[in-house]
């Protein structure tokens, strides 16, 4: 049975994608469920960072659930609906106002790479296996997906990724910049938790302003909203958290931020 699960602990929202019989391949229902959950977390004061992973350690996401293609992608209308669900889920991650981390164990292929690239930070096991198999399936890959890949690893490596459909490990993913860091498989969860915990202890308004500024920096100049970024920065300086941060620094203690 495929599903998307949510747990929340100490400001860290953990989203787990589960379809173990198919290496966590994304069903249509999982794409829809992921979009629903991520959107439901927007604006919650008890969420500071989001961590996305696949169930178990065999796979992050192996791609789309091909067993559904005849029913879910067998006609032009079905393809349009399916693509809209994928785009909604990926955009929900990209547009989530706080940091999103991909915790990548095992297989990460096709739509799994797309999901990972929708996250702000990506960490994998050295033994993880990556592949973009679209050219072996006859699938077209949309502009946004290609753009996210080019933003992450550059046009030359994106071309190799899509043209060859070759498989590579986590160490190579780190070398080409697809992930931020590759870890030993048995320490990956603890290492990701340490990063998430550090982020959760930082000022939420600062995190929001930084993510917004980064997003606008990647846009074409005509599409940037400098006023929105300036407003987010101004909100940081007008906040109680700014006062708390200064006091904590002077008193040599950890700050207790509230997001206010």
Secondary structure in CASP SS format (residue, H / E / C, confidence):
PFRMAT SS
TARGET T0000
AUTHOR 0000-0000-0000
METHOD secondary structure of the structure
MODEL  1
X C 1.00
X C 1.00
X E 1.00
X E 1.00
X E 1.00
X E 1.00
X E 1.00
X E 1.00
X E 1.00
X C 1.00
X C 1.00
X E 1.00
X E 1.00
X E 1.00
X E 1.00
X E 1.00
X E 1.00
X E 1.00
X C 1.00
X H 1.00
X H 1.00
X H 1.00
X C 1.00
X C 1.00
X C 1.00
X E 1.00
X C 1.00
X H 1.00
X H 1.00
X H 1.00
X H 1.00
X H 1.00
X H 1.00
X H 1.00
X H 1.00
X H 1.00
X H 1.00
X H 1.00
X H 1.00
X H 1.00
X H 1.00
X C 1.00
X C 1.00
X C 1.00
X C 1.00
X C 1.00
X C 1.00
X C 1.00
X E 1.00
X E 1.00
X E 1.00
X E 1.00
X E 1.00
X E 1.00
X C 1.00
X C 1.00
X C 1.00
X C 1.00
X E 1.00
X E 1.00
X E 1.00
X C 1.00
X C 1.00
X E 1.00
X C 1.00
X H 1.00
X H 1.00
X H 1.00
X H 1.00
X H 1.00
X H 1.00
X H 1.00
X C 1.00
X C 1.00
X C 1.00
X H 1.00
X H 1.00
X H 1.00
X H 1.00
X H 1.00
X H 1.00
X H 1.00
X H 1.00
X H 1.00
X H 1.00
X H 1.00
X H 1.00
X H 1.00
X H 1.00
X H 1.00
X H 1.00
X H 1.00
X H 1.00
X H 1.00
X H 1.00
X C 1.00
X C 1.00
X C 1.00
X C 1.00
X E 1.00
X E 1.00
X E 1.00
X E 1.00
X E 1.00
X C 1.00
X C 1.00
X E 1.00
X E 1.00
X E 1.00
X C 1.00
X H 1.00
X H 1.00
X H 1.00
X H 1.00
X H 1.00
X H 1.00
X H 1.00
X C 1.00
X C 1.00
X C 1.00
X E 1.00
X E 1.00
X E 1.00
X E 1.00
X E 1.00
X C 1.00
X C 1.00
X C 1.00
X E 1.00
X E 1.00
X E 1.00
X C 1.00
X C 1.00
X H 1.00
X H 1.00
X H 1.00
X H 1.00
X C 1.00
X C 1.00
X C 1.00
X C 1.00
X C 1.00
X H 1.00
X H 1.00
X H 1.00
X H 1.00
X H 1.00
X H 1.00
X H 1.00
X H 1.00
X H 1.00
X H 1.00
X H 1.00
X C 1.00
X H 1.00
X H 1.00
X H 1.00
X H 1.00
X H 1.00
X H 1.00
X H 1.00
X H 1.00
X H 1.00
X H 1.00
X C 1.00
X C 1.00
X C 1.00
X E 1.00
X E 1.00
X H 1.00
X H 1.00
X H 1.00
X H 1.00
X H 1.00
X H 1.00
X H 1.00
X C 1.00
X C 1.00
X C 1.00
X C 1.00
X E 1.00
X E 1.00
X E 1.00
X C 1.00
X C 1.00
X C 1.00
X C 1.00
X H 1.00
X H 1.00
X H 1.00
X H 1.00
X H 1.00
X H 1.00
X H 1.00
X H 1.00
X H 1.00
X H 1.00
X H 1.00
X H 1.00
X H 1.00
X C 1.00
X C 1.00
X C 1.00
X H 1.00
X H 1.00
X H 1.00
X H 1.00
X H 1.00
X H 1.00
X H 1.00
X H 1.00
X H 1.00
X H 1.00
X H 1.00
X H 1.00
X H 1.00
X H 1.00
X C 1.00
X C 1.00
X C 1.00
X H 1.00
X H 1.00
X H 1.00
X C 1.00
X C 1.00
X H 1.00
X H 1.00
X H 1.00
X H 1.00
X H 1.00
X H 1.00
X H 1.00
X H 1.00
X H 1.00
X H 1.00
X H 1.00
X H 1.00
X C 1.00
X C 1.00
X H 1.00
X H 1.00
X H 1.00
X H 1.00
X H 1.00
X H 1.00
X H 1.00
X H 1.00
X H 1.00
X H 1.00
X H 1.00
X C 1.00
X C 1.00
X C 1.00
X C 1.00
X C 1.00
X C 1.00
X C 1.00
X C 1.00
X C 1.00
X C 1.00
END
